Amino acid sequence: MLSLRDFVHLPQIEPLFSRLATDTPGLIVVAGLDRQPVGAAGDLPLPSGRGALLRMLLWSIMEANPTAHASIVSDDQGLLRVPRGLRRRVRQWIGQPGQTMADRIATAASLRPDVVVVDELTSETILAVVAAARQGVGILTQIDTIVRGGGVVWQLYDIGLAADALLPLLWVVSVQRLPQLCQACRQPLVPDAAQLARIAQLLRRVGQPIPEERTYYTALGCEACGGSGRAGDIAAFDIFRADGTAASPLALPSLMALESYALELAAHGYVALVDALDLEYDQLRHAQRLVSRSAQALDQSASILQRKVAELEAANRVLQLRTEALMSLEAIAQALTGAASLSDMAARVCRHARELCGADRAVLYMFLEDGTAEILAVNGWSSDLIGERLAATEVQGDAGLRSAAIFPHWPPGVPQQHADVAGGALRAGLRVPLLANDVPFGMMIVHSTRKKRFQPGEVALLQTFANHVVLSIQQSWLIYQLEEKIHALELAQTALVAKERIDRELELARQVQQSVLPQVFPQIVGITFAARSQPARRVGGDLYDVLDLGDGRVGLMIADVSDKGMPAALYMALVRSLVLAESQRELSPRAVLVNVNRLLRRLGEPHMFVTVFYGVVQVATRQLTFCRAGHDYPLLLRDGTSFRLEGRGMVLGAFDDIAAMLSEESIDLHEGDRLVLYTDGLTDVLNPAHERFEFDRLADACQAYAALEPEAFCNALLADLADYQGGAEQYDDMTLLVMGIA
């Protein structure tokens, strides 16, 4: 049998326990903390073991008083395992069903045993325990608390004892478990001055003498204790003796204070000195954590209670709705006919289906003519599923299904998920066919995550509901199809009108472009011209022109606008007009382009620009003066060779001041020369292998046709480009202007 000697490690405590065992009748309380908040873990006090101490104190009292008898009042028959030698002197007082603990204490005390052991001191038992102790019965009980000594009196007042009540309290034995030093790695520790001061202060506070210099212990950690320096735990006691008055216990010191006992354990090497010195701090910290955990547990309990109340309210509402549905099923079906759309109708069907049978998930399928099934509505599932299509055979299952049947699977088309993710496991399921003139028209599947099965009445009600609403759904479906067809016709009509408008715009743009590009060239002795332009679309963004400037001067221009289509055509017309106007005012090609750039920045579109080559030929001297504003380098063919006309250049319409970026160049033209002006659409031609024509290939082709007249030259070069392009798509406008010197 476990005895006090198994708990006690210091000899100073044994005389006090012996005195307690023979003391006069009264109230003896064993105090310690065993219970912890639900879910509590981590840095909390170790369970005190006060229940074991209670048993050992009772056996000590019984051994010290050989004629004493005891009664045990408890709901737990295994609270005190009575040793064989004491069973005749101890009575287990379980009580009768329905009898309160206070009634059992009073009944047990009325039989006048020497000791009544009460399972626990609570608000339910405090008054009965005090009343029995006042009658001269010895009471041995226990209380779950973190306080000790005279502070336990506050606990008794808190749980229901009147503040002015005469408290027949004799002893409070408080027990607490402390971490024990690892005996494998412990070593002596001589306290420093600060620790000695704390020891003295602590002992003075509890009314104990300050011992002479002594050695304490510590542990640095080893393999046996996992490096913590602690291995197991040990009991520490606080022994308090009251003097029998109501108020004095609060002011009396303990006969053996917990702090003093802990220091003695430290001096004997059972606990670390730092643990003994920090005992009060640790208790305050534990108390704070217990309060916090208790508050959290209360909050959790309150939340659980609120959820339960909400569930009960929801269940009550469902019951009310189901009762109303039973009374007005026909009214529900009629109300569905007033739905504004097919989606509204389907959503109402799913909602009412859930309410009628107590389900929390519903999905409605419609069978389509192409052999598929479409999810029309859901309730309780993700709305993202609406509109999903799958094979009708997946939904129909048994083709001969004519009434509601158990369906324990996940609904077709709904991705299967773990119960924690889906919000609950699917428990009960029903598949209800929607039949129109005995032909399957759709399917409704409902599930419950709460009920194991649907009751027969619920199944019958759901099938009746389905039979009522199928015609309304069919009607809404036909209306929906008709509206879809009307909408498709309206879209087609809108698209046709838009196409006609675009065609008219393209035709206008083509006319604008054709009006800008010259149809005939000036007739100049000794100089001939030819040009070709092939837009990538119906309307292009390239420009060429030959201008008769008078006074024996001819202007040559080729340009490439950065955009395509109608905007490019309009911008191209603006560029040509500006060049034509400025060429009448300025003799210098560079001055002309600088002025055109300034006007484009003022009048043109801010996001558009144009590359331009503009040159002036003095017919008499056959000198060409030119300026290249970001355009591709022209080719001059002479005596079987070809070379580029250089010069700095910057596009027009992109920057405000480009005068410094444009250079004006001059060159003399000779008999037989061919000047080839072109846009980048020629060098960017792609063959079916997506390979570009490039400048070098263009130069070679031009050199091969250098002896041809400009007209034949253009035809031959464009034929080469067409052969290279093959069946590939033309991505850019192609424009070519050739001048021949005779």
Buried (B, 14 or more C-beta within 10 A) or exposed (E): EEEBEEBBBBEBBEEBBEBBBEBEBBBBBBBBBBEBBEEBEEEBBBBBBBBBBBBBBBBBBBBBBEEBBBBBBBEEEEBBEBEEEBEEBBBBBBBEEEEEBBBBBBBBBEEEBBBBBBBBBBEBBBBBBBBBBBBEBBBBBBBBBBBBBBBBBBBBBEBBBEEEBEBBBBBBBBBBBBBBBBBEBBEEBEBEEEBEEBBEEBBEEBEBEEEEEEEBBBBEBBEEBEEEBBBEBBBBBBBBBBEBEBEBBBEBBBBBBBBBBBBBBBBEBBBBBBBBBBBEEBBEBBBEBBEEBBEBBEEEEEEEEEEEEEEEEEEEEBEEBBEEBEEEBEEBBEEBEEBEEBBBBBBBBBBBBBBBBBBBBBBBBBBEEEEBBBBBBBBBBEEEBBEBBBEBEEBBBEEEBEEBBEBEEBBBBBEEEEEEEBEEEBBBBBBBBBBEEEEBBBBBBBBBBEBEEBEEEBBBBBBBBBBBBBBBBBBBBEEBEEEEEEEEEEEEEEEEEEEEEEEEBBEBBBEBBEEBBBEEBBEBEEBBBBBBBBBBBBBBBBBBBBBEBEEEBBBBBBBBBBBBBBBBBBBBBBBBBBBBBBBEEBEBBBBBBBBBBBBBBEEBBEEBBBBBBBBBBBBEEBEBBBBBBBBBBBBBBBEEEBEEBEBBBBBBBBEEEBEEBBEBBEBEBEEBBBBBBBBBBBBBBBBEEEEEBEBEBBBEBBBBBBEBBBBEBBEBBBEBBEEBBEEBEBEBBBBBBBBBBE
